[in-house]
Amino acid sequence: MREPRDTKGPDETIGHRCSGSASPRTTRREFMIASSAAALSVGAVGWARPAWGEEPKPLLTPLAEPVKKCSLRVVWVGKDAALGQAESLTKALDSTARKLDVGLDSGTPDAAPPDGLLIVALNGKKEEALAEAAKAAAVRAVVVCPAGQGPAGASVWQLGESKAGLLVGTSKEEKDVVYGLRMLHAAWKVKGNARIFRLSFHSPAYAAAQQQVREDKAAQEEAEAFADYYMKEAEEIRRAKWMDLVYAGLVYVCMRRIMTANKYDGIGLSDCLQSYRAMGTNPCVPAMRLLDEGLPAACEGDMSGLDVQLLTHWLFGRPSYIAEGQPTLRNTRINAHCTSPSKLNGYDQPHEPFDLMSHSETGRGVAPDVKWKIGQDVTVFRARTRLGTGHIVSNTLFPPNGGCHTSIEYTIDGMADVGRPGTGLGSPHSMVVYGNVEREMDAFWTLVQGKLPYTKYRDVPAQPKAEAPAEDSTCPSCPCCRWAHCPGR
């Protein structure tokens, strides 16, 4: 289904494709709308989750019934021999549980079975810890032996000893014990307990919610504070005005209140540019703010991308970036989009530098240009089907280059040619997060289903490369996607 278009004004500019293309094609934005609708019909990327319901009416009405809360239990083995270490780990686990809104039960005889067990063997006796896991065989368990760490550089998570429902690790690091708790919570979420929703900006329900927010004095004051913050924090502001940010602030307040009222873990932002009709601006800076606050929001209604945003949020406490990209002649990949999180190191860490300017496709509203750290290790996803690692090479300047404002260039480890057919890198959207989290993701999916759902980019089998048309003066190679665009071909 094609996105309704406004026949008047700048909204006609949505759906740009490469300027060198001479043949008519479905635009990227139209493709994303259609593919997201298909994902909705099957339950995006196959997660077990409640059926997709009709849009709640009205959107800002709080839920009548409470949402089920994840309950986890920590079991200590050999605690008396390391009381100081146990106390330190307990504080870290309690702090993480509060951030994730997870209940830690006491393990009393009358307590209900927990949703997961974190077994910490402070005495390093793995056999005793595995015996505790066996007592509750039906409950998903993570076993960590802080006193039994392997040699330096060895993987913490012992996948050969693990299986679906049981993950074994050896580490002295507090972060690994905490990650065990995060994995149990995320595993519970993906097994039918995540509340996610695809928000439509042109729906009557959203228009009513946005109107309600506009009429609220407290929301107006919050929107003005939102504008003041971004005017102050931006390194440079081009073609964007304070009032644009006030309107964006009202969009942010509306979306955040919708998520809070309905207790959504994340939302997909369908037909993003229809927000011009409801509020006179685009949702790019509001989406950045939600991502920076740990409220995943996937632009263009990309529910597969939202799945990855949720995982990096639950597992690492960091937002991820959804963008489309192209390979370069330098054997790197450029990903660009008009929104990006800025707190890429974590929600409680300082934001990366960013500029503000008008939205690239419409020339209206305001969008961020976030500057990613050069040399930073990253992990790259294509939904749940591909995973790879690399590092940031550059931030593409805008202008003189076209395209969306936040534009990052990165490598893909182990790939001799990132542009060859069959890599899976040619899809409209990829997701990128700070840090090399490959081993951690492998451990998580081993716990959830006993096998990995993705192929590593470096392991994608080679495909015969199609012979490119010969270049001549009438058929130059496109600088943005490196293929020749020739009329009639």
N, C-alpha and C positions, 0 to 999 in steps of 0.2 A: 504494500500500500504506500502511495506516495504521500509525503508530508504536504498538508495544505499550504499554499503559498499566498502571500499577500501581493496582489498585483500592483500595489502602489508603494513607492518608497524603496529604501535600501534593502528590505527583506528579500528582494529579487536576487541579491548577490549571494545568497546562501547556496552551497553546493558547488563551489569552485572546483574544477579539476585542473590538472597540469595545463598551463597555457599553451604548451606545444602540441597538445593532442588535437588531431584534425578530425577524428571520427566521433560520432555521438555515442555516449555511454551512460549507464546509470551513474549518478554522482555518488561520491563516497557517503554523503549524509543520507541519501535515499537508501543506499545499501545497508548502512548501519541501522536505520529504522526497520527495514524489512528483516534483517538478521536478528535483531533484538526481539521482534515480534515472534519469530520462529523459536527463539530460545525460550520465550515465555510459554509457548505451547507445550514444550516438553520438560519444563523445569530446567532452568539454565544450567548448563554443564553437568546435568545429571545429579545434582545434589538432592539428597532426601530432604524435602522441605514441605511445609503445608501448601495446599493448593492455592494458586493465585486467585484472589477474590476480586470482587468489584471494588471500585474506588470508594472508600468510606465517605459518608456524607453526614454532617460536614467534616472537613479534614481536621479542624482544630478541636473537635470534641474529644476529651480524654477517653481512653478505653474504660468500659464499664467493669471489666474483670481484670484482676492482676495477671501479669505474664509470669510463666513458670521461671524460676531462678535455678541456675546450675548449682549443684551441691557436690563439693569434692571433700575427700578425707585425706589427711596426711597421717601416715603410719611411720613411726620411728622404730628403727631396729638398732639396739646398742646405744640408746640415748644417754643412759647414765654414765657412759664412758667418755662422753664429749658434750657436757651440758652447755659449755660456753658456745660451741659451734652450733648446737641445736637452738639456743636462744637467738643467735644472730640470724640463722636461716628462718626461724619462725617469724621474726620481724619483717624480713624481706618477703616472705610468702603472704603474710597478712596485708602488707602494703599493696602487693600485686592483686590480691583478691579484692580489695576495696576498689581498685581502679577498674577491674573487670566486672564488678558487681557479682562476685562469686561468693557463695556461702561455704565456709569451712566448718564441717560438723565435728562433733567431739568424739564420735566413735563409741558412744555409750551403747550398752546392749539393746536398749529400746529404740535406738536411732534407725531411721529408714535407710535402706541401701543407698549408698552415694552414687553419683553419676560417674565417678572416677576415683581411682586410688593413686596417690603419690607416695611411694614407699622409699624412704631414705635410710639406707643402711650406714650409719655413722661408724660402725665397727668394721666396715668393709666386707662383711660376710654375705656374699651374694646369695648363697644357698638359703640362708634364713629369710632374706628378703623375698626370694622367689616362692618360698613356702607361704609367706603372707599373701602373696598374689594368688596362689593356688586356692587359698581358703575362700576367696571371692571370685571364682573363675568366671562368673557371668559379668563381672564389673571390669571395665577397661582400666589398665594399670600401667604406670610408668615406674620403673625401679631405677634408683640412682644410688651408686656406692661411692660417696665422696672420698673414702680412704683407699679406694682401689683404682686410682687413675693410671692409665696406660702411659707409654712413653710419649715424650713431647712430639707434637704434630699428629698424633694418632687421633682418629675420630672419637668423639665422646660417645656417640650412639652406636651400639653394637648391633647392626642390622642383621648380622648372621645369627645372632642369638634371639632375635625378636620376631614377632609375628603380629598379625592383626589382633588388636586387643591387649598386647603386651610388648612394651618397649623397654630395653635394658640399656643403661648408660653407666659410664664410670667417669667421675670428675670430682675435683675438689672445689670447683668454682661455684660461687653462689648463683651466678647468672644461669648456669646449666640446670640447677635445681629449680629455679624460678621458671625456666623455660619448660620444664616438665609440667608444672602447673598450667602454664599457658597452653600447652598442647592438649591437655585433658579438657580444658574449657573449650578450645576451638573444635576439638573432635565432637564434643557434645553439641555444639552449635550446628555443625554441618550435617548432623544426623537428624535433621528435621526441627531444630529449635531456633533457627535464625529467622528473624522477622525482617523481610525486605520488601520493597515496594517500588513500582515504576510510576513516577510522578509525571503527569501530563500537564504542561504549562497552558495548553489551550482548552482544558476541561472547565466546565462551569464550576466544579467543586473547588479547583485551584483559584479561579477568579474570585469566588466568594471569600475564600480564606485570605487572599491578598488584599481585598477590599476591607475586610475586618481588621487586618494589621494596619492598613493606611489610616484608619479612623481611630487607632489607639495612640494616645499621647505618649505612653511609655515606649511603644515601639518606635515612634518618631524620634524620641530622644536617643534611643539606642542606635538608630540608623545614623544620626548625626555624629554620635561618638565613633561609630564604625568608620564614617568618612574621615573624621579627624585623625584616627589612628593610621589609616592608609596614606593620607596626605603627608603625615609626619614620617612614616617608616619607609616610604618609597625613596629610592636613590634618585630617580628622575621621573618626571611626569610629563608625558607628551600627549596633547590633544585629548586629555581627559580632564573633566571639571569636578569640582567639589560636589555639585548637585548630582552628577552621574553616580558618584559614590554614595550619596544619600539614598538614591533610588535603589542602588545595589544593596545597601544596608537593609532596606525594607524587604527585598527579596530574601536576603539571608535570614532575617528575623522570622519571616513566614515559613521558610523551609525548616529552620531549626525547631520552631514550635510544632510543625507538623510531625517531625521525627519524635519529638519529646512526647507529644500527646498520644501518639500511636505506638510508642516504644519501639520504633524501627531501629534495627542495627545498621541499616544502610538504605539508600534510595538511588534509583536510576533516574536521571533527569532526561526525560523524553522530550523531543522537539524543542531543544533548548532555546532557540531563537524566537519561539512564540512568546517567550517572556516579555519581549518588547511590547506586545499587545496588552499584557496584564499590568506591567509596571513601567514600561518605557525604557527598559534597559535589559542587558543580557546577564545571565547568572554566573559568569566566569569568576569574578572576585568572590561572590558568595560561596561558590563551590570550593575555592581555595581556603576560605575561612573554615568551612565545615570540615574539610580534610585535616586542617591544622589543629582542629579541636577533637579529632578522633571520631568524627561522624562521617563515614564513607559516603561519597556522593559521586556517582559515575556519570560523566557527561554523555550526551547522545544516547541515553538509555541503554548503554552497554552493560548488560547484566552479567556477562562473562567477565568483563573487567571489574565489575563490582565484587564478584566472588574473590578476585585476587586482592582487591582493596581490603575486603573484610579479613582475609587471611593474614596479610601483613599487619593489619591493626591488632588482631587478636594475638598473633604469635610474637610480634616484635615491637609493638607499640610505636610503629612508624607508618606514615601514609605512603601510598604508592601512586604513581603517575600513569595515566592512560593517555596514549598518543598514537597517531599513525606515523609511518615512517617510510623511508626510502634508503636503499644502499648507495654508497658513494664509490667513486673510483679509487679511494684510499682504502678500500676494504673495511670500511666502518659503516655504521648505520646512523641516520639522522631521524630522531623522533620529534614531532612538533605537535602542539595543541595550544588552545587559547586559555587553558587553565592548568595549573600545577600547584601542588602543595608547596609551601615554603619552609615548613618545619620538617625538613627531610631527615634530620638526625633524630627526631623524636619530638613528641608533643611538649615535653618539658624543657626542650633545648631551644637556643636562639634560632630565629628563622634565617634562611639564606637571603642574600641581597635580591631585590626585585625592583623593576621599573613598572610604571603604569602607563598605559596608552589606550587608544580607542581599539575596539574589536576589529581584527584584521579583515574579516569577511564582509562586514557591514559598514565599517567606518564610523560606527556609533558606539555609545556606551563606553565601557572600560574593561580592560583585560590585563592580567599580569604577565610580565616577562621575568621569570625566576632564573637566577644565575646559579647553575649547579656547580659544585666544586670540581675543578679540574684534577684528574688523577683519582677521583673517588671510585672505589670498587662498587659495582652495582650487580644486581640480579635482574634478569630480563625474563618475562613470562609471555606466553601467548595463551591466555586463559589457563586451562588445565592440560593442555596438550603438548606444550613445549616449555623448557626451562634452560637458561644458559647464564653465564657470568661474563663480566667484562669490566671496563672502566671508562670513565668520562674523558673524552678527548678535548671537546670544546663546546662553547655555547655559540650557536650561529647568530650573527648580528642581524637585527631587523630595525630599520633598513641597513644596508642596501638589499639584502635578500628578502624575498617574499615569504608567504606562508604564515602559519600561526606564530605567535610571539615567543612563547617558551619553546626553544628549539635546541635539543641537546644532541651531541654526536658522541657515540660510544663504540667500543670494540665488542666483538663476540669471541670469547676464548675458544681456541681449537678449531676455528673455521677458516679454511683457506680462501673461501669466496662467499661472503655473506649475501651476494646478489644472485647466486645460481638458483635455478628452479628446484623445488622440492624441499627447501629449508623450512618452510612454514613462516618465514619472515615477511612474506608478501601480503599478509592479511591486513585489513584496515587498521586494527589496533594491536599494540603491544603494551605491556605494563612493566614499569621499571621501579625498583626500590633501592635505596642506599644499602650497601653492604653485600658481601658474598654470603648468602644464606642457603646455599645449595644443600649442604649437609643437614642443616636444620629442617629444610623442607622434606628431604628424603626421610628423615626420622619421623616427621609428622605423618606422612602418608603411609609409612610402614605401620605405625600405630593404628591408623584409621582403617586401612584395608589390606595391609600385608604386602602391597606392591605399589609401585609408582605409577601414577596416571599419565605421566608425561614422558616424552622422549627428550633427551638432552640434545641441545643444538649441535654439540660437537659429535654426537653419535648418529646424526641424520645421515642415511646412506646417500652416497653421491648419485646424482642424476645426470644423464647426458645433457649437455648444455645446448640449447637451441642455437642454431647459427643466426647471428644477428645480421640484418641487412647491411650491406656495404655503405659506408658513409660517403657522401659527396657534398658538393657545395649547396645543393638544393635540399639536402636531407641531413641537417646537423644533428649531433647527439645532444639530447636534452641535458642540461647541467644538473637538474634536480633529480632525475630518475635514471640517468645514464643510458636510456634506450632511445633510438631514433624514432621520431614521429614524422611519418611521411604521408601525404595525402594519397589515398587509394590503397594503402597497405594495411 
